[in-house]
Amino acid sequence: MQALKALVIFMAVLIVAGMVLLAYGLMTRMGGGETASEVGDLDLPVPEGCRIAGTELAGERLVIRLDGLAERDCQQVLVVDLASGRLLGRVRALPGGQ
């Protein structure tokens, strides 16, 4: 009789553990278990006299549009990877169609 009682308790513990693992699996797949990684400080070189005209999120990337005088190389779009904080690319508008 005691063996049967121990078996029932063991099976109940297995059922509870299975339910906890199922809930954990569902939470991590739905994004509830993700933690945001901290990038820290990011220094982007911007030519003197330029200003940030706009920013936009594009998936995992931040697109920064600079504005100002074309002679100072201000007509640029910077693309930054948010996960690593690394500058992925720079698009410059050249005056005179060069």
C-alpha positions in Angstrom: 0.0 0.0 0.0 2.8 2.4 0.8 4.5 1.6 -2.6 1.2 2.6 -4.3 1.1 5.8 -2.3 4.7 6.7 -3.1 4.0 6.0 -6.8 1.0 8.4 -6.8 3.0 11.1 -5.2 5.8 10.7 -7.7 3.4 10.8 -10.6 1.8 14.0 -9.2 5.3 15.6 -8.9 6.0 14.6 -12.5 2.7 16.2 -13.7 3.4 19.5 -11.9 7.0 19.6 -13.2 5.7 19.0 -16.8 3.2 21.8 -16.5 5.9 24.2 -15.2 8.2 23.3 -18.1 5.3 23.7 -20.6 4.5 27.1 -19.3 8.2 28.1 -19.4 8.5 26.9 -23.0 5.4 28.9 -24.1 6.6 32.0 -22.4 10.1 32.0 -24.0 8.7 31.2 -27.4 6.2 34.1 -27.2 8.9 36.6 -26.2 8.1 36.8 -22.5 11.4 35.2 -21.5 13.6 37.5 -23.6 15.9 40.0 -21.8 17.0 43.2 -23.5 20.8 43.4 -24.0 22.4 46.6 -23.0 24.5 48.3 -25.8 26.0 51.0 -23.7 27.4 54.2 -25.2 27.8 54.7 -28.9 29.7 57.6 -30.4 28.8 58.3 -34.0 31.0 60.7 -35.8 28.9 63.5 -37.2 30.5 66.4 -39.2 30.5 69.7 -37.4 27.5 71.9 -38.0 25.2 69.0 -38.9 22.1 68.1 -37.0 19.9 65.0 -36.7 16.9 65.6 -38.9 15.1 62.3 -38.0 15.4 58.8 -36.7 13.5 55.6 -37.6 13.5 52.0 -36.4 13.8 49.5 -39.2 13.6 46.1 -37.6 16.8 45.6 -35.5 18.3 48.7 -37.0 18.2 52.4 -36.3 18.3 54.8 -39.3 19.5 58.3 -38.5 19.1 61.1 -41.1 21.5 64.0 -40.8 20.8 67.5 -42.3 22.8 70.6 -42.9 25.1 72.1 -45.5 26.1 69.7 -48.2 29.6 71.4 -48.2 30.1 70.2 -44.7 29.1 66.6 -45.7 25.9 66.8 -43.7 23.6 65.1 -46.2 23.9 61.6 -44.8 21.9 58.6 -43.6 23.5 56.4 -40.8 22.4 52.8 -40.2 23.2 51.4 -36.7 22.7 47.8 -35.5 20.8 48.0 -32.3 21.9 44.6 -31.0 25.7 45.4 -31.2 25.6 49.2 -31.3 27.8 49.1 -34.4 27.6 51.5 -37.3 26.6 49.3 -40.3 26.7 51.9 -43.0 26.7 55.5 -44.1 24.9 56.8 -47.2 26.1 60.2 -48.4 24.5 62.6 -50.9 27.2 64.1 -53.1 26.5 67.6 -54.4 26.5 68.0 -58.2 25.8 64.3 -58.9 29.4 63.2 -58.5 
